[in-house]
Amino acid sequence: MKLRNIAAAALMAAALQTYAQAPKYIFYIIGDGMGMGHITNAQVYNRAVMHNDRPLTMMQFPVASFATTHSASSDVTDSAAAGTALATGHKTKNSMLGMNPDTVAVTSIAKTLFDNGYGIGLITTVAIDDATPGAFYAHVPNRGDYTAIGRQLAASGYQFAAGAGLRGTTDKAGNDTGLFDDFARNGMKISYGMENLDTISPRVLLLSTDTERPWNVGYTIDSIPGALNLPGMTAAGIRHMQRTCPERFFMMIEGGNIDHAGHANDGGTAIIETINFDQAIDLAHEFYLAHPDETLIVITADHETGGMSTGNNTTGYSAPLEALTGQKVSKESFSDYCKGILRSRMVYKWPDMKEYLAENLGFWNTVAVTDEQEKEIEEMFDRTFEQRNSAPDEETLYANFNAFSSLIFRILNDNAGVGWTSTKHTGVVVPVFAIGVGAEKFAAMRDNTAIPRTIMEIAEIDME
Ligand SMILES: [Zn+2]
């Protein structure tokens, strides 16, 4: 064998050996409520409205498949049962977290990886004690027991956690639960905002500076000054892991607001949240490109929310998403605006509202409003703001929308070609995308409980 060939063979062997190693870095990225409708609309918006030649990063991964999402109690799962499936590989009943249907605790892959020397980082745009992140460290019969969930995060030993806030610091009567002491006792420092984040070791919980909204960092589309956002938290999390556990780490990154926008049937907001989610994926992908033989990235969703579609009965065979380019506020924020006007009893006339709708939602500009629609809007305006005899609020899981705002967003969805079938979750399959070490093992359709099992098989660590 010529020397050159020997060298080539040695290189090849080295490459194979490296590839055969278990991944040192694992990113598990979950779009809460993100179905193919959300991804398709985000990609159509990315291509046809933002004129990006490059498709969304997740759509470019070499492996793309599907997962079923049903829970032990229903074909339509909630986030607690779905989070438990994705974190532990076990089915459970809706609203149960980290336990099987018999309330026996089941172990998350984050805990098993932690016990095997991996650093652990958990990131979400909703509360850090919410169902999806909670499934990676908590065991409670009811996902609403925020104090117990918070205590289990403090005791987890995990190096990094980030989210909007903690909801279990006071009980229902408003009494202090001592949860902050749990974090202090366990050496997990709480950082409100990112200012001093990079000086804190080894354990940190990053929370929003806005402690009034612990459930959510706010929607990207609302451009809230100083708000935490998913790409920012992801970058901070990667920095923290590289500083405190550079040898090996596991990060779970959740885009939680895709689900909230789905519950609200707020098309523009759901699209912008999905694009924001993809920007966080970009950061994990950049990390992968720097460590291609040591990194695995798996992207999926816990379930679909809203039954979102591209195209509807109003627009037929078209999806004119450019109608959404004038939208600068979420449905939630517009509803709050309407409620504020009603509460303040200020004089607010139809021309005032017309101006607001034109400026903040693109009506009569990017949104071509028909005469019939204008009549419907004006009548509802009259009833709501002149006669003060508003139709009942539209109640969804996370918000009660003023009826006028619900009408405005129904027209916005109708004219943009965005369809919705529910304000709840749906039971359709969700996407799975993968790249990196062992990614090919995700090529076949599977149940959501098989995803964590496959990750652990690639990591060569037995499930507990
Ligand atoms: Zn949901």
Boltz pocket constraint, residues with backbone or C-beta under 6 A from the ligand:
constraints:
  - pocket:
      binder: B
      contacts: [[A, 33], [A, 79], [A, 259], [A, 260], [A, 263], [A, 305], [A, 425]]
      max_distance: 6.0
